[in-house]
């Protein structure tokens, strides 16, 4: 990740109670690189999951965990939820994080898909 990209997510990560320590320990550049590497690893596990279902399950669990970490960012980062004329809205920053809801749904589906696939393949090997 570029230095500019790493700095852009710094406010989000530093306010998260689950991963805020991450940037303090590694710094924004390495910390954002680790986040990116985790996302790539999960994607690769999804691909491998079509051949070895248990790898897909692990990839799905990783992305589900990432959803819960991102959820703490929405709740804890100032400016993600704003009030205009008494109505509460998500700011652009909040909506950027909200996209992970779709990721969670897809992850949940893939864990169940690969889980069924693993059960079927275990049944055949016995």
Secondary structure, DSSP 8 states (H G I E B T S, - for coil): --HHHHHHHHHHHHH-TTTHHHHHHHHHHHHHHHHHHHHHHHHHHHHHHTTSHHHHHHHHHHHHHHHHHHHHHHHHSTTSEEEETTEEEE-HHHHHHHTHHHHHHHHHHHHHHHHHHHHHHHHHH-
